[in-house]
Amino acid sequence: MKMQKTLRRAAAAASGILVFAASTGMDTADITTAEEVTSVTTSENESTASDKTEPSSDSETVAAEEEQKMPEDWTKADVSEYDSSLTLISYELATPEMAKVGEPVDPYAGLSEEERKALKEAAAKKKSALKKGTPTLSKNAAKSRSKEPTAVELKTSGAYVGDIPASQPDPSVAAEPGQFAFVTYGWGHGVGMSQNGANFYAAYAGWTYQDILFHYYPGTTLMNTGLTDEEELTIAHEPAGDTLKVVSEIVNREVGGSFSYEAIKAQAVAVYTYIKYNGDDSKDLRGKPNPPQVVIDACEEVLGEALYYDDSYALTVFSASSGGCSANCYEVFYADYPYLRSVPSDYDAAFDPHWGTVTYMSAADVKKKLEAGYHITLSDDPGNWIQPVYSDETGYVTEVSIDGQITAKGYPFSMMLGLKSSKFNLTYTYD
């Protein structure tokens, strides 16, 4: 009879506690540690995701569902239907080569000199054409300097986040021999505002859009630019209409009209600020025409309002949902913004549909992706291929040692594998 051994690498989803273990189902003498663990001792109920079980009876399941029931007048958005615009990618590391830790970022990594030259020439031509076709960028910059923003009246609720429902039970993991199992928490990079989290705060805690914004972007101030009557915003560097039209169409694509009203307003401010930060262009955001009236109304209420930090527009990034807390920007990317630090996203663990997504991959598929993505030859032991380093504070994977040969940033690594988030647990089941 073959002995089946499972290698598990996991971070406690809410607290970032590290747990590395290898165990066998038949022989406890075969237990080994994957690497030295320098974190803390945990109680049994703080064990890894794959150790937790579903409610043991139908009555317990019903009780849990009743406790977590949504308000009747509000429908939780199905983020799985959204497109990739939820996860901002224009400022992210786009290739495995760019994701290597400690190396300079080279956007032309892996290309020949001829290919580099051709791409640079094409980029220069495109930049020149855009400059001629959309002079509004420089005009708007001049307008921004000539007009001082005004403070927005504070409308925070002071609402207390009360008893948070228990976390959803972690999924059972049943990887077949020769298979990897990844359990991800949330969807997207996790930096800045959790869109679903904002919705939950508005629906369950009664937060205003300002409560939401100041929570996810701490230390920022809310001002009105006073520019909406004269500015010319662009989407993908193309003139796209007045400010209300541009913002409402992007918000329509991001969250639609099913979110709570205050969450839609928070999204509108985040979108507008992001556009202003990027020189009045939408960058990687795109619009969806014909927004419902509720979206138009919400955007109009906060039209012109933007978040500032140190008298400059803030980089108001956001993603679909988080793994119970937002991520530190410097741990996911390279830049460090004081207002993009980890904060709780209390309701995500209880209600987010992307909490505990299980993705199975064969060792052959993982090997193919890693070798093609990082141009290396892996060893014969799949248990050595993926060795994550977790943030003690957030539980997100900050770096991944790939077979001891290359170290990559956690989020680009998760994107390369096709995972929803860089907050993931990992198991590999040996034959």
N, C-alpha and C positions, 0 to 999 in steps of 0.2 A: 504494500500500500504506500502511495506517495504521501509525503508529509507536505502540508500546505503552510507556508509562512507568509505573514503579511507585514510589510514595512509601513509604518504610519508616521507621517510628519504633519503636525497640526498645531494651530494656535487657537486658544479658547476664543470663540468668535467675538465676545463682548469685551474682554479685558486685555487681550493680547498675551495671556499666559502661555508659555511655550511648553509643549509636551511632545517629546520625541520618543517613540517606542517601537520595538520590533517584537512580535510575539508569534507563537505557534499555537495551533489549536490542539496539539497532541502532547507536546513536550515542553514543560515550563523551563527546563534546563537550557533550552535553546534561546531564551530571551537575551537580547543584546540591545545596547543603546546605539542609535544612529550617529550621534555625536554628543559631545559634552553639553549638558544643559546647565545654564547659569542662572536660570530664573527661579521660580518659587515652587513651594509645595502646594498642591491643590487638594481640596476635599473631593470626595467621590462625586458630588453633584456638580463639580466644576470641571469634569473630565472633557475629553475631546468630543467633537461632533459625532464621530462614528461609534462612540461608546454609549450615546444616549438612545432611548427607545421611544416609541410612540405610546400614547395612552393605552393602558392595558385592557380597557373595556369600552364597550359602546357608550355606556353612560358617562364615562369620563370624557370621551371624545365630544359628546353632545354638550356637556357642561363647558368644555373649553371653547367650543364654537359659540355658545351663547354669550360667554364672557367677552369674546372678541367681535361680536356682531357690529356691523357698520350702522351708522344712523340711517333711518329709512329714507331720508331726503337727500342722501349723498351717495354717489357711486364711486367706489375706489377705482381709479384709472388702471387699466391693464397696460402696464408699461411694456409688456412683451410685444405689443402691437406697434410700438414706436420705432422709428428708424434710428440710424446711427448718429443723427444730429444731437441726440441727447448727451452723447459723450463727446465733449469738445476735443478735437484732435489736431487742430492747426498748430498748436504750440507744443504738441507732444512729440516724443521721440518716435519716428516713423519706421525705423528699421532695426533689426537686431544689432547691426554694426554701431548704430548711434546709441544703443542702449548699454554698451559696455561701460562698466564703472571705471572711472579714473582715466579715461581716454578722451581726447578732444572730439567734439561732435563734428563729423564730416558728412554733409548731406549727399556727397557723391561717392561714399564708400563702396568699394567693390567694382567701380566702373573704370573702363579704360580711359586713357587720355583723350582719345577721340570722342568718346561718349560724354565725358566731362565737358569738353569744349562745346559740343553741340547743345547740351542742356543749358550751359551758361549763356550761350548766344540766344537760345530760344527764350530764356527767362528775361534777358535784357530787352528783347524785342517786345515781349508781352508787357513788361513794365512800362516801356515807352508808349505803347499803344494805350494802355490803361490811363496813363498820365494825360494823354491828349484827349481821350474819350470821357474822362471823369475829372474835370478840373475842380469839382465841388470839394474834394478833399482839402486842397490848400485854402480854398475860400472859407470853408467851415473852420479851419484852424485859426484863420485870422479873426473870424467872428467870435470864436471862443475866447480869444485873448482880449477882445474889446468889451466883453460883457461879464460882469461879476455874477456868479450864482447866488441865489437867495436861499436862506434856511427854510426847510419845510416844517410845518407845525407838527410837533410830536403827537402821535396817536397810538401810543403803546397801551396795551390792555392791562399789563401787570398781572395777567392771569397766571396762576400757579399750575405747573404741571404736576398733577396729582398722582394717584396710584397708577403706575404703568402696568398694563396687562402682562402676564408672563410671556416669555419668548415662545415663538412657535417651536414645537418639538423638532429637533434635528432629524434629518432624514436617515433611514437605514441605508447602509452602504453594503452592497453585496457584489463586490468585484469578482470576476472569474479569474482563474489562474492565468497569469501572463497579462494582466490588465491593470491599468492605473484607474483610480477613482479620485476625482476632484470635487470637493464640496465648496461652492462659492457663496459669499454673503453680500448681497447688493448687486447693483449693475452700474458699471462705469468706473471712472478713476476715483470717485469718492471725495474729491477735493471741492471745497465750497459747499454750495447748497445741495442738499438732497431734495429732488423735486417731490418724490413721494413723501419724504419726511416733512416737507413744508406743508403738504396737503394734510397730513395727519395732525400736525400742530394746530392748523386752522380748524379742523373738524372736531378734534377731541379736546383741545386745551383752550379753544376760543381765541387763539392768537390773531393779532392784526398782521398785515403785511410788514409793518415796521418791526414787530416782535420777531418775525421770521428772518428778516434781513439782518437785523442787528445780532441775532443769534448765530447765523451761519457766516457772517462777515464781521466778527467782533472788532471794535475800534474804529469802524467807519462812521461817517456822518452822511445824512441825507440832505441833499440840496436840489433846488430846481435850477436847471441851466438857463432858463429863459430864452432858449434858442429855437423852440419848436415851430415858431411861426416863420422862421427864415432858413433853417438848416435844410440840407439836401442829403439825406442818408442814402447809402447804396447797399445793395445786396450783391455779393460777389463782384464788387466794383462797377455794378450797373445801376444807374438811377432807378429808384423803385417807388417813388411817390412820396407823399408827406409822411411826417414822423408817425402819426397814428396808424396809417396804413402799414408801414414797414414793421412797426413793433407788434401790432395786433396779428399780422400774418405769421410772424415768427413765433409768437406766443401760441398761436393756433396750432402750429406744427409741433411745438414742444409739449404742451400739456392739454390743448383743446379746451372745451367748455365744461368738462365734467368735474374739474377740480373745484374745491371750495373757492369762493369768491376772493377771499384775502390771499389765498395761495396764488391765484391767477395774477393778482396785483403784484405780489412779490416777484413772480416770474417776469412780469412786464418791466419792473425796475431793473432786475438783473440783466435782461436782454438789452435794454436801452443803455445801461452803463457799459456793458460789454462792447456795444457798437461804438460808443464814444471813446472808450479806451483804445479801440482799434482804428482811430482816425475817421470815425463816422461810417465805417464799412462793417458789414455783418460778419466778415471773416468767414468762418466755417458754418455759420448758422444760415438756414434757408427758411423761406416763408411757405405757408400753405394758404392759398386764396380762400376767399369767402368765409372768414371767421364768423362764428355765431355772435349774436348781439351781446351775449354776456361777456365774451372776450373783449369785444370793442369797448363796452362800457367800463370794464375793469381797467383796461389800458388807458382810456381817456381820463379816468379819475386820477391816475398817477403820471400823466403825460409830462415829460420833461424832468421827472425826478430821477436823480442818479446818486450812486454812492461814491463818496470821496474818501481818500486817505491821504493825509498830508497835502491837502489842496490839489490833489490830482485824482483823476478817475481811478477807481479800484478795478482790478481784474476780477470780475464777478463770474468766475467759472462755476459750473454746476454739472451734476450728473443725475441719472434716473433715481438711484437710491443708494444708501450706504449700508455698511454692515454693522449697524448699531451706533456708529459714530462716524464723523467725517474723517478724512485722512489729512495728515500734515503735508502741505504742498512739497516741502523740501524732501520728504521721504518718497513721494511718488514721482516727482519730476526733479529738477535741479534748483529752480529758483525758490527763494524763501521770502514769502510775504507775511508780515505780522498778522494780517487779517485772514490768512488762509491756513489757520492752525486747527487741529482736531477739536471738535465740540461734539457733545452727545446728539444723537438723533434718536430720541427715546422710543418712538413708536415703530421704527423700522423693523426691529426684531419681532414685534408682535403681529404686524399687519402686512409688511411688504411681501408681495408675491415672489420676489427674487431672493428671499432669505432661505438659504439651504438648497441651492440648485446642485444636483448631482450630475456630473459629466464623466462618462466612462470613455477611456481610450485604450486601445491595444498597445502593447509595448512596441510593436512594429510601427504603428502610426506615430507614436511619440518620437521614436528614433528617427523616422523620416523627417518630421518637422524640425527637430533639434539640429540634426546634421545639415539639413538644407538651409535652415535659418542662420546658423552660426558657423557654418563651414568647418565643422570639426568631425572627427570620427570618435564615436562613443565607445566606452568599454563594454565588456560583455555582461556587466551587472546592472540591470535597470534600477536597482535600489540606490545606485550612486549617481544617477543621471540628474536628479532634481533635488537640490538641497537648499530649501528656503531659509532666509533670515527674516525673522518677524520683528516688527516694531513692538517694543515692550509696552508702549502707551496705547496703541490702537489695534494691534493684531493684524494689520495689513502686512503683506510680504514686501519688504523694502528692496531686497536683493535676492538673487538666486545664483548659487554656484552650480554650474552645469558640468557635471562629471569631474569637478575639480580643475577644469581646464579654462573656463570663462566665467566671469561674474557679470550678470545682467541686472538692470533695474527690474523691480518686480512687476510694474504695470505693463511696460512693453512686452515683457515675457508672457504675461497672461493674455495679452492681445494676440501675440503670435500663436499661442496654443488654442485660441478661440474661446477663452474663458470669459465669463461675464465680469469678473472682478479680480483684483489682486489680493483680495482677502479670501484666502482659500486654505482648506485642509487637503492633505494629499495622502493616499495610501497606494501601495503597490502589492499585489498578491503574487507570490512566487508559485511556480508549479510544485 
